[in-house]
Amino acid sequence: MICQVYRSSKRDEMYLFLPAQADPAKLPESLLKQFGRPEPALRLDISPGRKLARADAAQVLEAIRAQGFYLQMPPNPLVDG
């Protein structure tokens, strides 16, 4: 699946993965309130076996299929580091 990845205008290291053809303006208002203005970061082809920096590709794809997007939260320094 070709995905467009957006960076949050409100929080560092928060990213939103959408199908490339999806319109971010149609996301739930509650999500956009938390995320801020989606800023295009990169476009990539995600397959279940692809290595991603902070997420499991299969989980990203499942979330996109189930809810239309995948929200990657910033790392938690107490847990992740």
Secondary structure, DSSP 8 states (H G I E B T S, - for coil): -EEEEEE-SSSTT-EEEEETT--GGGS-HHHHHHH-S-EEEEEEE--TT-B-SSSBHHHHHHHHHHHS-EEE----HHHH-
